[in-house]
Amino acid sequence: MPAETEQDPGRSPGGRPDRSTAPLTGARGPGAAAAVAGLLLAGGGGRRLGGRPKALLPYRGRPLVENAVRVLREAGCDPVHVVLGASAAEVRERADLSGCVVVDNPDWAEGMGSSLRVGLASLAGTGAGAALVSLVDQPGIGAEAVARVREAYRSPTSLVAASYDGERGHPVLFGADRWPDIVATATGDRGARVHLKEHAEEVMLVECGDVAAPFDIDTPPDLARLA
């Protein structure tokens, strides 16, 4: 089962995907109706927050992960896969993740790259044409911004990112044809940065600065933004 993330953007329930038997792609093929899946990376251990898992930070009376899931759903993403890592069992117990595909990333401490690999692996074979990757610790990014990025999907080769005053940020949408390369290069905390850098000219930026604030919850002073 998969999970985690922090600053950028699989593993199946039984382990890493067997690429010799199934390609890492979600799209069903030409002519098929392809959904844009929501992929929430929520495995961060909150090291700079004293080891408080980000998924469980209180936000409007509920765990922060629930807000992130709600945003993806309201933006039209379906299905929604959630990757957990730090304190995964406690997150499952305390947060309402009904209707989501929840996967655990036992290697979450290696960095966000491992959670991204786990999450994309969980989407293989689902028929999704793209994965819209969001981070659990950005409550200032709401459904309107996420929907803008989702609506920019055109094909399994799509590469779309939200931008804020022209600067690339999250969420990021990766067409299914891009997943194998992302999995091959997502290591440590780099997430999908290598793929995004190598394909910078192909990224479609969607301005969202008028409807969202892309701050992260990383340090104790940031917790005030959750009040």
VOZAGU-773812 format. One record per atom (N, C-alpha, C): residue in three letters; atom name; x, y, z. Coordinates in steps of 0.02 Angstrom, whole numbers, padded with zeros to 5 digits. Each point is the difference from the previous one (the first is absolute). Example, Ala and Ser with C-alpha at 12.3 -4.5 7.8 and 13.67 -1.06 7.14 Angstrom:
2
Ala  N  00660  -00284  00390
Ala  CA  -00045  00059  00000
Ala  C  00045  00060  00000
Ser  N  -00018  00053  -00036
Ser  CA  00042  00059  00003
Ser  C  -00039  00055  00037
This chain:
227
Met  N  00042  -00060  00000
Met  CA  -00042  00060  00000
Met  C  00044  00063  00000
Pro  N  -00011  00068  -00032
Pro  CA  00047  00056  00001
Pro  C  00000  00056  00053
Ala  N  00045  00074  -00012
Ala  CA  -00006  00059  00043
Ala  C  00046  00061  00007
Glu  N  00014  00056  00002
Glu  CA  00035  00057  00029
Glu  C  00018  00061  -00044
Thr  N  00023  00054  00028
Thr  CA  00025  00059  -00036
Thr  C  00009  00062  00039
Glu  N  00035  00046  -00033
Glu  CA  00011  00063  00032
Glu  C  00009  00057  -00048
Gln  N  00050  -00002  -00042
Gln  CA  00014  00060  -00039
Gln  C  -00006  -00008  -00075
Asp  N  -00001  -00053  -00029
Asp  CA  -00004  -00006  -00073
Asp  C  -00042  -00061  -00017
Pro  N  -00006  00008  -00050
Pro  CA  -00016  -00067  -00017
Pro  C  00050  -00013  -00046
Gly  N  -00101  -00574  00034
Gly  CA  -00038  -00052  00025
Gly  C  00023  -00064  00026
Arg  N  -00038  -00010  00033
Arg  CA  00007  -00068  00024
Arg  C  -00070  -00029  00010
Ser  N  -00012  -00062  -00025
Ser  CA  -00064  -00032  00007
Ser  C  -00005  -00030  00069
Pro  N  -00060  -00027  00019
Pro  CA  -00007  -00029  00067
Pro  C  00052  -00053  00014
Gly  N  00025  -00035  -00052
Gly  CA  00048  -00053  00011
Gly  C  00071  00020  -00012
Gly  N  00014  00063  -00017
Gly  CA  00069  00021  -00012
Gly  C  00005  00042  -00062
Arg  N  00060  00007  -00026
Arg  CA  00011  00043  -00058
Arg  C  -00030  -00032  -00062
Pro  N  -00022  00041  -00048
Pro  CA  -00033  -00026  -00059
Pro  C  00047  -00043  -00041
Asp  N  -00026  -00052  -00029
Asp  CA  00038  -00044  -00044
Asp  C  -00005  00027  -00070
Arg  N  00050  00039  -00021
Arg  CA  -00004  00032  -00066
Arg  C  00008  -00050  -00056
Ser  N  00020  -00062  00015
Ser  CA  00008  -00049  -00053
Ser  C  -00067  -00029  -00022
Thr  N  -00051  00008  00042
Thr  CA  -00065  -00030  -00017
Thr  C  -00053  00052  -00016
Ala  N  00008  00061  00023
Ala  CA  -00051  00050  -00012
Ala  C  00032  00068  -00007
Pro  N  -00016  00037  -00054
Pro  CA  00028  00066  -00008
Pro  C  -00028  00048  00051
Leu  N  00041  00048  00022
Leu  CA  -00024  00049  00048
Leu  C  -00036  00055  -00037
Thr  N  -00063  -00013  -00015
Thr  CA  -00041  00049  -00034
Thr  C  -00072  -00011  00020
Gly  N  -00039  00052  00001
Gly  CA  -00069  -00008  00022
Gly  C  -00048  00003  -00058
Ala  N  00017  00033  -00054
Ala  CA  -00047  00010  -00055
Ala  C  -00018  -00065  -00034
Arg  N  -00064  -00004  -00021
Arg  CA  -00024  -00061  -00032
Arg  C  00017  -00002  -00074
Gly  N  00017  00057  -00029
Gly  CA  00017  -00001  -00070
Gly  C  -00040  00051  -00039
Pro  N  00015  00009  -00065
Pro  CA  -00035  00049  -00041
Pro  C  -00075  -00009  00002
Gly  N  -00035  00055  00008
Gly  CA  -00073  -00003  -00003
Gly  C  -00033  -00014  00066
Ala  N  00040  -00022  00050
Ala  CA  -00030  -00016  00065
Ala  C  -00008  00064  00041
Ala  N  -00053  00002  00040
Ala  CA  -00010  00057  00044
Ala  C  00049  -00006  00058
Ala  N  00045  00046  00005
Ala  CA  00052  -00004  00051
Ala  C  -00013  00051  00056
Ala  N  00000  -00025  00061
Ala  CA  -00011  00043  00057
Ala  C  00065  00031  00022
Val  N  -00006  00056  00035
Val  CA  00058  00030  00034
Val  C  -00005  -00020  00073
Ala  N  00046  -00041  00022
Ala  CA  00000  -00024  00069
Ala  C  00034  00051  00044
Gly  N  -00023  00005  00062
Gly  CA  00033  00041  00049
Gly  C  00050  -00043  00039
Leu  N  00061  00023  00006
Leu  CA  00051  -00037  00037
Leu  C  00026  00046  00055
Leu  N  -00019  -00015  00061
Leu  CA  00018  00041  00058
Leu  C  00059  -00032  00037
Leu  N  00054  00037  00003
Leu  CA  00059  -00023  00037
Leu  C  -00006  00026  00072
Ala  N  -00009  -00047  00046
Ala  CA  -00015  00020  00070
Ala  C  00040  -00040  00050
Gly  N  00062  -00017  -00017
Gly  CA  00039  -00043  00044
Gly  C  00052  00035  00041
Gly  N  00006  00066  -00007
Gly  CA  00053  00036  00035
Gly  C  -00002  -00006  00075
Gly  N  00060  -00007  00030
Gly  CA  00005  -00009  00072
Gly  C  00004  00064  00039
Gly  N  00003  00057  -00034
Gly  CA  00002  00064  00035
Gly  C  00062  00008  00043
Arg  N  00058  -00016  -00028
Arg  CA  00062  00003  00039
Arg  C  00011  00069  00031
Arg  N  -00012  00053  -00039
Arg  CA  00010  00068  00026
Arg  C  -00058  00023  00045
Leu  N  -00050  -00043  00006
Leu  CA  -00056  00014  00044
Leu  C  00004  -00042  00063
Gly  N  00058  -00025  00014
Gly  CA  00009  -00042  00059
Gly  C  -00025  -00071  -00008
Gly  N  -00004  -00023  -00062
Gly  CA  -00022  -00068  -00013
Gly  C  -00075  -00009  00000
Arg  N  -00036  00054  -00012
Arg  CA  -00074  -00004  -00004
Arg  C  -00019  -00015  -00073
Pro  N  -00030  -00058  -00013
Pro  CA  -00020  -00017  -00069
Pro  C  -00045  00054  -00029
Lys  N  00017  00024  -00059
Lys  CA  -00039  00054  -00030
Lys  C  -00073  -00019  -00012
Ala  N  -00012  -00063  -00018
Ala  CA  -00068  -00021  -00014
Ala  C  -00046  00010  00059
Leu  N  00027  -00002  00060
Leu  CA  -00041  00005  00060
Leu  C  -00001  00069  00032
Leu  N  00032  00048  -00030
Leu  CA  -00004  00067  00028
Leu  C  -00072  00024  00001
Pro  N  -00023  00031  00054
Pro  CA  -00070  00021  00004
Pro  C  -00014  00060  -00046
Tyr  N  -00055  -00006  -00037
Tyr  CA  -00020  00054  -00044
Tyr  C  -00076  00002  -00002
Arg  N  -00027  00054  00025
Arg  CA  -00072  00009  00004
Arg  C  -00034  -00059  00036
Gly  N  00033  -00023  00052
Gly  CA  -00028  -00052  00043
Gly  C  00010  -00071  -00024
Arg  N  00034  -00009  -00056
Arg  CA  00010  -00067  -00027
Arg  C  00073  -00007  -00023
Pro  N  00023  -00062  -00011
Pro  CA  00068  -00009  -00025
Pro  C  00010  00034  -00069
Leu  N  00058  00028  -00010
Leu  CA  00014  00038  -00061
Leu  C  -00009  -00042  -00063
Val  N  00013  -00064  00004
Val  CA  -00006  -00043  -00059
Val  C  -00072  -00001  -00026
Glu  N  -00049  00007  00043
Glu  CA  -00070  00000  -00023
Glu  C  -00014  00061  -00045
Asn  N  00029  00056  00017
Asn  CA  -00009  00060  -00041
Asn  C  00029  -00011  -00069
Ala  N  00059  -00029  -00004
Ala  CA  00033  -00011  -00064
Ala  C  -00040  -00048  -00044
Val  N  -00029  -00051  00031
Val  CA  -00042  -00047  -00038
Val  C  -00062  00036  -00026
Arg  N  -00031  00039  00042
Arg  CA  -00060  00037  -00020
Arg  C  00014  00045  -00060
Val  N  00056  00034  00002
Val  CA  00018  00046  -00054
Val  C  00006  -00039  -00066
Leu  N  00033  -00056  00000
Leu  CA  00008  -00040  -00061
Leu  C  -00068  -00022  -00027
Arg  N  -00044  -00021  00045
Arg  CA  -00066  -00023  -00022
Arg  C  -00041  00058  -00028
Glu  N  00000  00056  00034
Glu  CA  -00039  00057  -00023
Glu  C  00026  00027  -00067
Ala  N  00064  -00013  -00013
Ala  CA  00030  00022  -00063
Ala  C  -00015  -00048  -00057
Gly  N  -00033  -00056  00015
Gly  CA  -00019  -00048  -00052
Gly  C  00047  -00057  -00011
Cys  N  00049  -00010  00044
Cys  CA  00046  -00057  -00008
Cys  C  -00034  -00065  00022
Asp  N  00009  -00051  -00040
Asp  CA  -00030  -00065  00016
Asp  C  00035  -00054  -00040
Pro  N  00028  -00050  00036
Pro  CA  -00001  -00013  00072
Pro  C  00049  00045  00036
Val  N  -00001  -00006  00067
Val  CA  00048  00035  00042
Val  C  00041  -00052  00038
His  N  00065  00001  -00012
His  CA  00046  -00045  00035
His  C  00040  00041  00051
Val  N  00008  -00027  00060
Val  CA  00036  00035  00053
Val  C  00058  -00043  00023
Val  N  00060  00029  -00002
Val  CA  00060  -00035  00022
Val  C  00017  00021  00071
Leu  N  00001  -00049  00045
Leu  CA  00018  00013  00070
Leu  C  00069  -00026  00014
Gly  N  00031  00027  00053
Gly  CA  00067  -00023  00019
Gly  C  00008  00002  00075
Ala  N  00021  00058  00026
Ala  CA  00010  00007  00072
Ala  C  -00066  -00011  00037
Ser  N  00002  -00042  00051
Ser  CA  -00059  -00013  00042
Ser  C  -00061  -00020  -00042
Ala  N  00012  -00041  -00050
Ala  CA  -00054  -00018  -00046
Ala  C  -00059  -00032  00036
Ala  N  00013  -00044  00047
Ala  CA  -00055  -00033  00036
Ala  C  -00042  00050  00038
Glu  N  00033  00049  00031
Glu  CA  -00038  00050  00038
Glu  C  -00041  00045  -00047
Val  N  00028  00016  -00058
Val  CA  -00037  00041  -00048
Val  C  -00062  -00038  -00023
Arg  N  00007  -00063  -00015
Arg  CA  -00058  -00041  -00021
Arg  C  -00053  -00001  00054
Glu  N  00021  -00002  00063
Glu  CA  -00047  -00005  00056
Glu  C  -00036  00066  00012
Arg  N  00036  00055  -00006
Arg  CA  -00028  00065  00020
Arg  C  -00032  00040  -00057
Ala  N  00022  -00013  -00061
Ala  CA  -00026  00040  -00056
Ala  C  -00052  -00039  -00040
Asp  N  -00049  00036  -00024
Asp  CA  -00051  -00030  -00043
Asp  C  00024  00002  -00072
Leu  N  00023  -00057  -00024
Leu  CA  00025  -00005  -00069
Leu  C  -00044  -00046  -00041
Ser  N  -00063  -00005  00020
Ser  CA  -00047  -00043  -00036
Ser  C  -00007  00022  -00072
Gly  N  -00003  -00049  -00044
Gly  CA  -00006  00015  -00071
Gly  C  00067  00010  -00035
Cys  N  00053  00003  00039
Cys  CA  00067  00007  -00029
Cys  C  00035  -00068  -00004
Val  N  00046  -00006  -00045
Val  CA  00046  -00057  00000
Val  C  00060  00022  00041
Val  N  00010  -00032  00056
Val  CA  00053  00020  00045
Val  C  00057  -00051  -00004
Val  N  00060  00026  -00013
Val  CA  00058  -00044  -00006
Val  C  00055  00023  00048
Asp  N  00038  -00048  00024
Asp  CA  00053  00016  00048
Asp  C  00068  -00002  -00034
Asn  N  00042  00046  00018
Asn  CA  00069  00001  -00024
Asn  C  00046  -00014  00059
Pro  N  00024  -00062  00007
Pro  CA  00044  -00016  00057
Pro  C  00067  00035  -00004
Asp  N  00016  00026  -00059
Asp  CA  00065  00034  -00009
Asp  C  -00007  00076  00001
Trp  N  -00052  00026  00033
Trp  CA  -00015  00071  -00002
Trp  C  00059  00043  00024
Ala  N  00040  -00026  00046
Ala  CA  00056  00039  00027
Ala  C  00054  00013  -00052
Glu  N  -00001  -00036  -00056
Glu  CA  00049  00011  -00053
Glu  C  -00013  00066  -00037
Gly  N  -00059  00027  00007
Gly  CA  -00016  00062  -00034
Gly  C  -00062  -00006  -00043
Met  N  -00022  00056  -00026
Met  CA  -00061  00003  -00038
Met  C  00001  -00043  -00063
Gly  N  00060  -00009  -00028
Gly  CA  00004  -00039  -00061
Gly  C  -00028  -00070  00008
Ser  N  00012  -00031  00058
Ser  CA  -00025  -00068  00011
Ser  C  -00076  00000  00003
Ser  N  -00030  00051  00029
Ser  CA  -00073  00004  00003
Ser  C  -00031  00011  -00068
Leu  N  00034  00041  -00041
Leu  CA  -00025  00011  -00067
Leu  C  00002  -00064  -00041
Arg  N  00053  -00038  00007
Arg  CA  00005  -00065  -00035
Arg  C  -00056  -00046  00023
Val  N  -00010  -00003  00065
Val  CA  -00053  -00044  00027
Val  C  -00069  00022  -00026
Gly  N  -00011  00064  00000
Gly  CA  -00065  00025  -00022
Gly  C  -00014  -00014  -00073
Leu  N  00049  00012  -00042
Leu  CA  -00010  -00013  -00072
Leu  C  -00009  -00074  -00013
Ala  N  00036  -00043  00037
Ala  CA  -00008  -00072  -00008
Ala  C  -00071  -00021  00018
Ser  N  -00029  00032  00050
Ser  CA  -00068  -00018  00021
Ser  C  -00051  00017  -00054
Leu  N  00016  00048  -00044
Leu  CA  -00046  00021  -00052
Leu  C  00006  -00042  -00064
Ala  N  00052  -00041  -00005
Ala  CA  00010  -00040  -00060
Ala  C  -00060  -00045  -00011
Gly  N  -00027  -00001  -00060
Gly  CA  -00056  -00043  -00017
Gly  C  -00067  00028  00020
Thr  N  -00004  00060  00027
Thr  CA  -00064  00028  00021
Thr  C  -00038  00033  -00058
Gly  N  00034  00012  -00055
Gly  CA  -00031  00035  -00056
Gly  C  00008  00075  00003
Ala  N  00034  00024  00052
Ala  CA  00010  00072  00006
Ala  C  00045  00025  -00056
Gly  N  -00019  00057  -00030
Gly  CA  00041  00029  -00052
Gly  C  00055  00044  00028
Ala  N  -00008  00020  00063
Ala  CA  00050  00044  00032
Ala  C  -00007  -00005  00075
Ala  N  00053  00018  00035
Ala  CA  -00001  00006  00072
Ala  C  00012  00073  00018
Leu  N  -00046  00028  00039
Leu  CA  00008  00068  00024
Leu  C  00027  -00006  00071
Val  N  00063  00019  00007
Val  CA  00036  -00010  00063
Val  C  -00006  00062  00044
Ser  N  -00024  -00010  00061
Ser  CA  -00004  00055  00048
Ser  C  00034  -00020  00065
Leu  N  00015  00050  00041
Leu  CA  00035  -00010  00063
Leu  C  -00046  00015  00058
Val  N  00006  -00040  00052
Val  CA  -00046  00006  00057
Val  C  00009  00065  00038
Asp  N  00059  00031  -00004
Asp  CA  00014  00057  00043
Asp  C  -00008  00068  -00035
Gln  N  -00045  00004  -00048
Gln  CA  -00013  00063  -00034
Gln  C  -00075  00017  00001
Pro  N  -00027  00015  00059
Pro  CA  -00071  00013  00006
Pro  C  -00023  00065  -00034
Gly  N  00048  00042  -00020
Gly  CA  -00019  00061  -00034
Gly  C  -00018  -00010  -00073
Ile  N  00010  -00061  -00025
Ile  CA  -00018  -00017  -00069
Ile  C  -00066  -00037  00001
Gly  N  -00052  00032  -00024
Gly  CA  -00067  -00028  00003
Gly  C  -00023  -00032  -00065
Ala  N  -00063  -00019  -00001
Ala  CA  -00027  -00037  -00056
Ala  C  00000  00039  -00065
Glu  N  -00007  00067  00003
Glu  CA  -00002  00039  -00061
Glu  C  00066  -00003  -00037
Ala  N  00055  00005  00036
Ala  CA  00065  -00004  -00032
Ala  C  00013  -00070  -00027
Val  N  -00017  -00050  00040
Val  CA  00011  -00070  -00022
Val  C  -00041  -00015  -00062
Ala  N  -00062  00025  -00002
Ala  CA  -00043  -00012  -00058
Ala  C  00030  00031  -00063
Arg  N  00030  00058  00007
Arg  CA  00031  00032  -00058
Arg  C  00054  -00045  -00030
Val  N  00040  -00029  00043
Val  CA  00054  -00045  -00024
Val  C  -00030  -00062  -00031
Arg  N  -00050  -00029  00033
Arg  CA  -00032  -00061  -00026
Arg  C  -00030  00013  -00069
Glu  N  -00032  00057  -00008
Glu  CA  -00034  00015  -00063
Glu  C  00048  00012  -00058
Ala  N  00064  00008  00015
Ala  CA  00050  00009  -00052
Ala  C  00024  -00066  -00029
Tyr  N  -00024  -00055  00027
Tyr  CA  00019  -00066  -00027
Tyr  C  -00025  -00008  -00071
Arg  N  00044  -00025  -00043
Arg  CA  -00018  -00011  -00070
Arg  C  00012  -00071  -00023
Ser  N  00053  -00031  00025
Ser  CA  00018  -00067  -00023
Ser  C  00048  -00033  00050
Pro  N  00015  -00064  -00009
Pro  CA  00047  -00033  00046
Pro  C  00071  00028  -00001
Thr  N  00013  00046  -00045
Thr  CA  00066  00033  -00001
Thr  C  -00002  00068  00034
Ser  N  -00057  00020  00026
Ser  CA  -00007  00066  00031
Ser  C  00049  00009  00058
Leu  N  00024  00062  00007
Leu  CA  00043  00018  00056
Leu  C  -00021  00071  00019
Val  N  -00035  00006  00057
Val  CA  -00031  00063  00019
Val  C  00017  00016  00072
Ala  N  00011  00063  00014
Ala  CA  00014  00020  00069
Ala  C  -00034  00067  00015
Ala  N  -00020  00007  00062
Ala  CA  -00025  00065  00023
Ala  C  00059  00048  00003
Ser  N  -00014  00063  -00012
Ser  CA  00052  00051  00008
Ser  C  -00028  00057  00042
Tyr  N  00047  00034  00034
Tyr  CA  -00018  00055  00044
Tyr  C  00044  00059  -00018
Asp  N  -00031  00050  -00031
Asp  CA  00037  00057  -00027
Asp  C  00054  -00025  -00048
Gly  N  -00017  -00050  -00039
Gly  CA  00046  -00026  -00051
Gly  C  00049  -00052  00024
Glu  N  00002  -00015  00066
Glu  CA  00046  -00049  00027
Glu  C  -00035  -00067  00009
Arg  N  00031  -00053  -00026
Arg  CA  -00031  -00067  00004
Arg  C  -00007  -00023  00072
Gly  N  -00058  -00030  00015
Gly  CA  -00012  -00027  00066
Gly  C  -00043  -00062  -00004
His  N  -00039  -00013  00053
His  CA  -00044  -00057  00002
His  C  -00073  00023  -00004
Pro  N  -00044  -00045  -00020
Pro  CA  00011  -00070  -00019
Pro  C  00030  -00006  -00070
Val  N  00023  -00062  -00015
Val  CA  00029  -00015  -00065
Val  C  -00036  -00060  -00029
Leu  N  -00016  00004  -00064
Leu  CA  -00035  -00055  -00034
Leu  C  00048  -00034  -00047
Phe  N  00005  -00067  00007
Phe  CA  00044  -00040  -00042
Phe  C  -00042  -00050  -00041
Gly  N  00002  00007  -00066
Gly  CA  -00034  -00048  -00043
Gly  C  00030  -00069  00011
Ala  N  -00041  -00052  -00009
Ala  CA  00021  -00069  00015
Ala  C  00061  -00022  -00040
Asp  N  00009  00026  -00060
Asp  CA  00058  -00020  -00040
Asp  C  00066  00023  00032
Arg  N  -00004  00047  00046
Arg  CA  00060  00026  00033
Arg  C  00019  -00037  00063
Trp  N  -00045  -00042  00025
Trp  CA  00012  -00032  00065
Trp  C  00063  -00043  00002
Pro  N  00014  -00041  -00050
Pro  CA  00061  -00042  00005
Pro  C  00063  00041  00009
Asp  N  00007  00055  -00036
Asp  CA  00060  00041  00007
Asp  C  00003  00033  00069
Ile  N  -00057  00021  00025
Ile  CA  -00001  00031  00066
Ile  C  00020  -00050  00053
Val  N  -00026  -00060  -00004
Val  CA  00017  -00053  00048
Val  C  00075  -00015  -00002
Ala  N  00029  00002  -00060
Ala  CA  00071  -00016  -00007
Ala  C  00045  00055  00028
Thr  N  -00025  00061  00005
Thr  CA  00043  00056  00021
Thr  C  -00019  00030  00067
Ala  N  -00056  -00021  00030
Ala  CA  -00023  00028  00063
Ala  C  00036  -00033  00058
Thr  N  00050  00032  00026
Thr  CA  00038  -00026  00057
Thr  C  00008  00054  00052
Gly  N  00011  -00021  00062
Gly  CA  00010  00048  00054
Gly  C  -00058  00049  00004
Asp  N  00016  00063  00012
Asp  CA  -00051  00052  00005
Asp  C  -00009  00037  -00065
Arg  N  00028  -00026  -00054
Arg  CA  -00006  00035  -00064
Arg  C  -00068  -00008  -00032
Gly  N  -00036  -00052  00019
Gly  CA  -00065  -00010  -00030
Gly  C  00006  -00004  -00076
Ala  N  -00041  00040  -00034
Ala  CA  00000  00000  -00073
Ala  C  00041  00057  -00029
Arg  N  00043  00030  00040
Arg  CA  00038  00058  -00024
Arg  C  00043  -00016  -00061
Val  N  00030  -00060  -00001
Val  CA  00042  -00017  -00056
Val  C  -00041  -00001  -00065
His  N  -00058  -00033  00002
His  CA  -00042  -00002  -00059
His  C  -00022  00070  -00020
Leu  N  -00020  00040  00048
Leu  CA  -00023  00067  -00016
Leu  C  00055  00043  -00029
Lys  N  00061  -00009  00025
Lys  CA  00056  00039  -00027
Lys  C  00017  -00022  -00071
Glu  N  00000  -00065  -00012
Glu  CA  00018  -00026  -00066
Glu  C  -00053  00017  -00052
His  N  -00062  00011  00022
His  CA  -00055  00014  -00046
His  C  -00031  00069  00013
Ala  N  00042  00045  00022
Ala  CA  -00024  00066  00020
Ala  C  -00039  00036  -00055
Glu  N  00020  -00009  -00062
Glu  CA  -00033  00035  -00055
Glu  C  -00069  -00030  -00016
Glu  N  -00014  -00059  00027
Glu  CA  -00064  -00033  -00012
Glu  C  -00051  00014  00054
Val  N  00021  00032  00054
Val  CA  -00045  00012  00056
Val  C  -00049  00056  -00017
Met  N  -00064  -00015  00007
Met  CA  -00052  00052  -00007
Met  C  -00013  00029  00069
Leu  N  00013  00065  00007
Leu  CA  -00012  00033  00064
Leu  C  -00070  00030  00001
Val  N  -00035  -00011  00055
Val  CA  -00068  00026  00009
Val  C  00002  00047  00060
Glu  N  -00010  00064  -00013
Glu  CA  00005  00049  00054
Glu  C  -00056  -00010  00051
Cys  N  00021  -00005  00064
Cys  CA  -00048  -00010  00054
Cys  C  00009  00048  00057
Gly  N  00045  00048  -00009
Gly  CA  00015  00047  00053
Gly  C  -00058  00043  00023
Asp  N  -00050  00005  -00043
Asp  CA  -00058  00041  00018
Asp  C  -00050  -00037  00043
Val  N  00008  -00067  00006
Val  CA  -00049  -00038  00038
Val  C  00031  -00045  00054
Ala  N  00067  00000  00005
Ala  CA  00032  -00046  00048
Ala  C  00064  00030  00027
Ala  N  00021  -00024  00058
Ala  CA  00063  00020  00031
Ala  C  00041  -00063  00013
Pro  N  00057  -00008  -00034
Pro  CA  00037  -00063  00001
Pro  C  00050  -00007  00058
Phe  N  -00019  00021  00060
Phe  CA  00046  -00008  00056
Phe  C  00001  -00073  00024
Asp  N  00055  -00019  00032
Asp  CA  00008  -00066  00030
Asp  C  -00003  00005  00076
Ile  N  -00019  -00055  00031
Ile  CA  00003  -00004  00073
Ile  C  00062  -00041  00017
Asp  N  00056  00034  00013
Asp  CA  00063  -00034  00010
Asp  C  00031  00010  00069
Thr  N  -00012  00059  00030
Thr  CA  00032  00017  00063
Thr  C  -00052  00022  00051
Pro  N  00017  00001  00064
Pro  CA  -00048  00021  00052
Pro  C  -00035  00066  -00015
Pro  N  00035  00053  -00024
Pro  CA  -00036  00062  -00015
Pro  C  -00054  -00009  -00053
Asp  N  00009  -00049  -00045
Asp  CA  -00049  -00011  -00053
Asp  C  -00067  -00025  00027
Leu  N  00002  -00029  00060
Leu  CA  -00061  -00029  00028
Leu  C  -00054  00054  00010
Ala  N  00021  00063  00006
Ala  CA  -00049  00053  00009
Ala  C  -00047  00005  -00060
Arg  N  00023  -00023  -00058
Arg  CA  -00042  00002  -00060
Arg  C  -00058  -00050  00003
Leu  N  00004  -00047  00047
Leu  CA  -00053  -00049  00007
Leu  C  -00054  00021  00049
Ala  N  00011  00056  00033
Ala  CA  -00047  00022  00051
Ala  C  -00066  00023  -00031
